[in-house]
Amino acid sequence: MKSTTADKVSVVLLDDHPMILLATEIAIAKQQDMQVTGSFNDSRELLFFLQQQHVDVLVLDYILGSEELDGLSLIKQILARHAELSILLYSSMENVAVIRAAFQHGIKGYLSKRERAHTYVHAIRVLSRGQRYIPDEIELELTKISSRKQELAEWVGPVSSFKSTERDRLETLLSPREAEVIRCVLDGMRNHEIAHKLKRSRKTISGHKQAGMKKLGINSDLELFKYHADLFR
């Protein structure tokens, strides 16, 4: 096992929740073969640090504060400048479409924020060896997506040769009513406004919204808007 500071895996953290940062730092500090060389809750400070220091693994939160650069935009910017950097993405948003897009942008690993500390440590070690880390259940879902795209290509030609609309893409994942409610939410409408527009009760609208968000792997309105910004722009 690595013992000298020079040989340790250099890990940098970005998360806008101080307690999560602290807990992750403590978990890594207990490992003899790795060390935290930077810990940030501001993406711009992180970008500046990466220009100055060598880093082996970046543990990156997907969604930061409203004023922060985050999501796929941040991943793209980091890897455009530091192509060799291994990024371990972690998030409370477990939407497979977003995770797939992040891997396509160049991340090397993904974890849910619900995982235990030893899983994070294991994933960091995997990335430090130049390998990818994907939880089994996520890899299975990614495989299903690839299979569906292949089947679609066999019917209509190369996937890249046709452009689906936002309506088509949402209704592929959701029921028509769920998709309609989600689109209204993304348009800035509140539940009572959607209920009035669709001539349904607030309870019914709330049910459609929650069901749709659950299918998308989204837990909050903030995650919903981030999902939309990253995948439907």
C-alpha positions, 0 to 999 in steps of 0.5 A, a space after each residue: 500500500 502507498 505510504 509516502 505523500 508523493 505516492 498517495 492518490 490525490 483527491 479533490 472534492 466539490 460539494 456545496 454541502 459543508 457536512 458532506 464535504 467534511 464527512 468525505 474528507 474524514 473518510 478519505 483521511 483514514 486511508 493510507 493510500 490517498 489524501 484530500 488535496 483540495 475541498 471546495 463548495 465553489 466551482 470557480 475556486 475548483 477550476 482555479 485550483 485545477 490549473 495550479 495542482 495535479 489531481 488524480 481523482 475529482 469527486 464532483 457533486 452534480 447539482 450545486 447552488 443556483 449561482 454555480 456552474 454545475 452539471 454537464 456544463 461543468 464536466 465539459 469545461 473541466 475535461 476540456 482543460 484536464 482531459 486526463 483527470 478522472 471524475 467520480 460523479 455523485 448525486 442524489 439525482 439518479 436519472 439514467 439519462 443524465 448519468 449516461 450523458 455524463 459518461 458520454 462527456 467523459 466522467 469515469 465513475 458514478 455513485 449515488 449520495 446514498 452509498 456508504 463511505 467505504 463504497 466511495 473509497 473503493 470507487 476512488 481507488 478504481 478510478 485511480 487505477 485508470 478504470 471505470 466505476 459503475 454500480 451494477 444496477 446503473 450499468 444494467 439500466 445503461 445497457 437497456 438504454 443502449 439496447 433500445 437505441 440499437 432496436 430503434 436504429 434497426 427500424 428507422 436508421 442511425 439514431 443520429 439521423 433523426 431528431 426527436 422533440 422534447 415532447 417525444 423524449 418525455 413521452 417515451 419515459 412518461 405517460 402523456 398526462 405525466 409528461 404534460 404536467 412536467 412540461 407545465 412545471 418546466 414552463 414555470 406554472 404552479 400546481 394550482 395553475 396547472 390544475 386550472 389549465 388541465 381542468 383537474 384537481 390539485 391532488 391529481 396534478 400533484 400525483 402526476 407530477 410526483 409520479 413523473 419525477 419518480 420515473 425520471 429519477 428526480 427528487 426535487 424541482 431543482 433537480 427537474 430544472 437541472 435535468 431539463 437544462 442539461 438534456 433538452 437545450 
